Amino acid sequence: QVQFVESGGGLVQPGGSLRLSCAASGFTWRYRAIGWFRQAPGKEREGVSCISNSDGSTYLSDSVKGRFTISRDNTKNTVYLQMNSLKPEDTAVYYCAVGLYGSCSYPGAQFRYDYWGQGAQVTVSS
């Protein structure tokens, strides 16, 4: 049974930072890419970032490139999303997801992920 613990969401002022964590168990962690998606109110869920299983190659969407960083600790089965210079348009529920494969090919394609976390609310507002 796959289980997730997502943490680190909250309310932050524009320009601030948050770090999301996603700890997962119940599958072979080292074989899977891990992605982050987000869904803002009234909008479709979009891919934000992905990190591969082996070489640690990463993907960041254009909307967060230069501000967000993804990393993983395979000893803790945990992936992190460091979010800096946050903007109001970053407000959304953020989900981590387990890829079907080890690479981040087509990182925004939701059908390439089979397990999803419960989501963490991130609100950027003054």
N, C-alpha and C positions, 0 to 999 in steps of 0.2 A: 504494500500500500504506500503510495507516494504521499509524503507529507511536506508541507511548506511552513516556514515561519518567516514572514516578511515584517520588517520593522524599519523605523527611521523616518517615517512620514511625519507631517505636521504643518504648522502655519509658520511662514517666514516672510519677512519683508522683501520687497524687490531688491535685488543685488545680493541677497543673502545666500547661504549654502545649506544643503542637507545631504546626508548620506543614507541611501537606502541599502538594506541588507536583505538577502534572500538565502536562507538556509533550507536545504531540501534533503530528503532521504527517501529510501525505498526504491532506488534504481541505481544503475551503475554510473555513478557521477562522472567518472573520468572519460566516458565514451560520448558524452553529450555536450553539445553547445548549449549555452544558456542565453536567453534573450530578455530584454525589458521592453514592455509595451506600455502605452498609456491611453487613457480614454477620458477626454474632457466632456463636460455636460453637453448633450446634444450633438456630439461628434462621434465619428467612428473610431474604433481603436486603431492606433498606429504604432508601428515599430519604432523604437527609439535607439536601441543598442543591442549588440550581440557580442559574445566572446566565445571563441572556439574552444574545443576540449584540449587540444594538444599543444599547438604552438602559441596559443594565447592571442592569435590575431583577433582584431576587434572591428566592429562596425559602429558608426555613430551616424544618425540621421543628420541631414543638413541643418535642421532646426536647433540641434543641440551641440553640434560640432564646435570644439573650442571652449565649451563650457562644462560639458559632462565628461566623465571618465568611467569606464567599466573595468572591473578587475575581478579576479576569482582566486580563492584560496582552496585548492583541492584537498588540503589536509583537514579542512573544516567543512567541506561541501557547501561553501558559501560564495555567493557572488555579491559584489558591491556596485552601486551606482553613485558615484560622487557627483553632486550637482552644484555647480558654482554659478555666480552671476544670474541667479534665478529671476525670471520675468513673470508677470501675471499670466501670460499665455502658456506657461509651464504648468499651470494649475490643472490637475487631473488625478485620476486614480491610476497608480502605477502597478503593473503586474509583472512578475517574473514568470518565465516559461521555459520548459525543458524541451530542447530541440530533439527531433527524431534522429538527427545525425550529429556528427562531431564538428562539422564546419558551419560557418555562418553564410552559406550561399542563400541568396534570396532572404535576407534577415527579416524583412517585414512581412513575409508570407506566413500568415497565421496557421495555415494547414501543415506547416513544417514543424509545429510544436504540438506535443501531445499532453503535457501536463501544465497546469496553470496554478499560480499562487492565488491567494485570496484577495490581494490588492492592498495598496497602502495609499491613503489620501495625502496628496501634496497640495497645499494652498499657498499661493504667493499673492500677498495683499498687504497694503499699507493701512 
